Amino acid sequence: MTSIGGTEMVDWNLAVATATRFVRPGPEVSRDEARAIVAELRRHAKSSEAHVRAFTRMAQPDATGELPHDTPVLVVDRPGWIKANVAGFRAVLKPLLAKMEDRRSTVPGGAVLGAVGGKVTGVELGMLLSFLASRVLGQYETFAPASRDLPAAAQGGRLLLVAPNIVHVERELDVEPHDFRLWVCLHEETHRTQFTAIPWLRDHIEGEIQSFLGETDIDPGTLLERLREAAQSLAGAKPEGEEGDDGGRSIVDLVQTPAQREILGRLTAVMSLLEGHADYVMDGVGPDVVPSVAEIREKFQKRRASGAGRLDQALRKLLGLDAKLRQYRDGERFVSAVVEEVGMDGFNRVWTSPNTLPTKQEIAKPADWIARVHRKADGAP
C-alpha cells in the first residue's frame, strides 16, 4: 500500500466500502430467478467459445489438441465488480502512486494530498466506481490479480459478467432476454479469445501502460481536484453550468506529457481494435445464434450513444468514456473494412506481432494498414 507521510495515499478498503454503499441496487429478481440467470450466463459463456473461435479462426490447438483456455468466467453482482476492479487498479497504479509519493515534497499539491490523506481519496475513488458499477455489462480483466473470492489465471486475467446490469439493460431495451444474454457473452468471449489466443498481447499492453505511467509528470493536487469534481458531480454538488469550464477535458487529458501522448495514441489504436473486433464478431455470429440480433443492436446503439441523462453525459466526458464509445465505432469500421477487402484470414495478420497492430491513423484509414501489412508483405509495389 503506497502512503504519504505515514498515511495511505489511497485507502483501497474504504474505496470498496464507499462504492458498495452508494452503488444503485440492481433490478428486483427472486432468488430462483437470480440462480437461473447466473446459470444461463455461464452456459452462454461456454457456448460462445466455440462460436467465437469458429468465426474468428484465431485460436489454434496446441500439441495435445487442446485449445488455449486458462481464464475463469465469473458471474458477479455490482459489489463483486467493484472488488475486482479495485484490486486491478491497485496492481496497475502501484508504480504511479510510488512515484507520486517520491515527489510529494517537491510537486505542487503534494502537501494537499498529504493533509487530505488516503481516506478522502478512497471515498472519491469509491464514488466513481459506484457510478461505473451499474453500467458495465461485462469485462475481461487483463491484469487481474487472483484472490480467494475472485480467481484469475496464473498470468492474470478473468472474464466478468455483471448479472444485474445485464438484466437491467435487457428490461430497459425490452428485448428477448435469452438472446440479449448470449449476445453480450459473444462480445466478452471475443476479448477472452483475443488474449488467450495471442500470447504476446497481454505483455505488450502491460508494457505500454507501464511506459505511460513511467512518463507521468503529474501534479497530485490537480488529480485530486479532478477526482473531487467527479465525486461532487455524482453527489449533485457541482454548480450549475460548470460542466464546460474545463473545455471538456477528461481526467486522462490532464496527465499527458508529449511522450505520453504518443503512448496513448498507440494504446487508443489497440483498444479500438480490440473493442471494434468484439463488436464485429458478436454481430457476425449473431444472425446464426441470436434470432433478434438486429433489434438488439439497433436499440443498444441508441442507448449507448444517448447515455442516461445530463449527469451521465457530463461524467462520461470527465472520465474519458466518450473516447471509449468512439473506440467501439471506429474499431468496428476498421475491422469491417479490412475483412471485406482481404478476408478474415487476411485480417488476422493484425495479430502477428506488435508491429502489425494498426496505428491510430490506420484505424481511421484501413486502406493504409492493408497497404503496409499486406502489400509490402506480399511483395506488391
Long-range contacts (C-beta under 8 A, 24 or more apart in sequence): 2-94, 2-97, 2-98, 2-100, 2-101, 3-101, 3-118, 4-100, 4-101, 4-104, 4-110, 4-113, 4-114, 4-117, 4-118, 5-104, 5-114, 7-114, 7-117, 7-118, 8-117, 8-118, 8-119, 8-122, 9-97, 9-100, 9-101, 9-113, 9-118, 9-121, 10-90, 10-93, 10-97, 10-118, 10-121, 10-122, 10-125, 11-117, 11-118, 11-119, 11-121, 11-122, 12-86, 12-90, 12-122, 13-122, 14-118, 14-119, 14-122, 14-123, 14-126, 15-86, 15-122, 15-123, 15-125, 15-126, 15-129, 16-82, 16-83, 16-86, 16-126, 17-126, 18-122, 18-123, 18-125, 18-126, 18-127, 18-129, 18-130, 19-79, 19-82, 19-86, 19-125, 19-126, 19-127, 19-128, 19-129, 19-130, 19-133, 20-78, 20-79, 20-82, 20-126, 20-130, 21-126, 21-130, 22-126, 22-127, 22-130, 22-234, 23-78, 23-79, 23-82, 23-129, 23-130, 23-133, 23-134, 24-78, 24-130, 24-134, 26-77, 26-78, 26-134, 26-163, 26-164, 26-165, 26-167, 26-168, 27-164, 27-167, 27-168, 27-171, 29-167, 34-163, 37-163, 37-166, 37-167, 37-181, 38-75, 38-163, 40-178, 40-181, 41-75, 41-161, 41-163, 41-166, 41-181, 41-185, 42-73, 42-75, 44-181, 44-182, 44-185, 45-73, 45-159, 45-161, 45-185, 45-188, 45-189, 46-73, 47-182, 47-185, 48-182, 48-185, 48-186, 48-188, 48-189, 49-189, 49-193, 51-186, 51-189, 51-285, 51-288, 51-289, 52-186, 52-189, 52-190, 52-193, 52-281, 52-285, 53-193, 53-197, 55-281, 55-284, 55-285, 55-344, 56-190, 56-193, 56-277, 56-281, 56-344, 56-348, 57-344, 57-345, 57-348, 58-193, 58-194, 58-197, 58-198, 58-348, 58-351, 59-193, 59-196, 59-197, 60-197, 68-196, 68-197, 69-196, 70-153, 70-154, 70-155, 70-157, 70-196, 71-140, 71-152, 71-153, 71-157, 71-158, 71-159, 71-192, 71-195, 71-196, 72-151, 72-152, 72-153, 72-158, 72-159, 73-158, 73-159, 73-161, 73-192, 74-150, 74-151, 74-158, 74-159, 74-160, 74-161, 75-161, 75-163, 76-160, 76-161, 76-162, 76-163, 77-162, 77-163, 77-164, 78-133, 78-134, 78-162, 78-164, 78-165, 79-133, 80-149, 80-150, 80-160, 80-162, 81-133, 81-136, 81-139, 81-160, 81-162, 82-129, 82-130, 82-133, 83-149, 83-150, 84-141, 84-144, 84-150, 84-158, 84-160, 85-129, 85-132, 85-139, 85-141, 86-125, 86-129, 87-144, 87-145, 87-147, 87-150, 88-141, 88-143, 88-144, 88-145, 89-125, 91-143, 91-144, 91-145, 92-143, 92-209, 92-213, 93-213, 95-210, 95-213, 95-214, 96-213, 96-216, 96-218, 99-213, 99-214, 99-216, 100-218, 100-220, 103-220, 104-220, 107-218, 107-219, 107-220, 107-221, 108-219, 108-221, 109-219, 109-220, 109-221, 109-222, 109-223, 109-224, 110-220, 110-221, 112-220, 112-221, 112-224, 113-220, 113-221, 113-224, 116-224, 121-224, 121-227, 123-231, 124-224, 124-227, 124-228, 124-230, 124-231, 125-227, 127-230, 127-231, 127-234, 127-235, 128-227, 128-230, 128-231, 128-234, 128-319, 130-234, 131-234, 131-315, 132-319, 133-162, 134-164, 134-165, 134-168, 135-165, 136-160, 136-162, 136-165, 137-161, 137-162, 137-165, 137-166, 137-169, 137-184, 137-188, 138-162, 138-166, 138-184, 138-185, 138-187, 138-188, 139-188, 140-188, 140-191, 140-192, 140-195, 142-195, 142-202, 142-205, 142-206, 143-202, 143-206, 155-202, 156-202, 157-192, 157-195, 157-196, 157-202, 159-188, 159-189, 159-191, 159-192, 161-185, 161-188, 169-300, 169-303, 172-303, 173-296, 173-299, 173-300, 173-303, 174-299, 175-292, 175-295, 175-296, 175-299, 176-291, 176-292, 176-296, 179-290, 179-291, 179-292, 179-293, 179-296, 180-296, 182-289, 182-290, 183-282, 183-286, 183-290, 183-293, 183-296, 186-281, 186-282, 186-285, 186-286, 186-289, 186-290, 187-278, 187-279, 187-281, 187-282, 188-278, 190-277, 190-278, 190-281, 190-282, 191-274, 191-278, 194-274, 194-277, 194-278, 197-351, 198-351, 200-353, 200-354, 201-351, 204-270, 204-354, 205-267, 205-270, 208-263, 208-266, 208-267, 208-270, 209-267, 211-263, 212-260, 212-263, 212-264, 212-267, 215-257, 215-259, 215-260, 215-263, 216-255, 216-257, 216-260, 217-257, 218-255, 222-254, 223-251, 223-254, 223-255, 226-251, 226-254, 226-318, 227-251, 229-318, 230-315, 230-318, 230-319, 233-311, 233-314, 233-315, 233-318, 234-311, 234-315, 236-311, 238-314, 243-314, 243-317, 248-317, 250-317, 250-318, 250-319, 250-320, 250-322, 250-323, 251-318, 251-319, 251-320, 252-320, 252-323, 253-320, 265-359, 265-360, 266-357, 266-359, 266-360, 268-323, 268-327, 268-360, 269-357, 269-358, 269-359, 269-360, 269-362, 269-363, 270-357, 271-327, 271-331, 272-326, 272-327, 272-330, 272-331, 272-334, 272-360, 272-363, 273-331, 273-334, 273-335, 273-350, 273-357, 273-358, 273-363, 274-331, 275-324, 275-327, 275-328, 275-331, 275-332, 276-327, 276-328, 276-329, 276-330, 276-331, 276-332, 276-333, 276-334, 276-335, 277-331, 277-332, 277-335, 279-328, 279-331, 279-332, 280-332, 280-335, 280-336, 280-339, 304-328, 330-363, 330-364, 331-363, 333-366, 334-358, 334-362, 334-363, 334-364, 334-366, 334-369, 337-366, 337-367, 338-366, 338-369, 338-370, 341-366, 341-367, 341-370, 342-370, 342-374, 346-374, 349-373, 349-374, 349-377
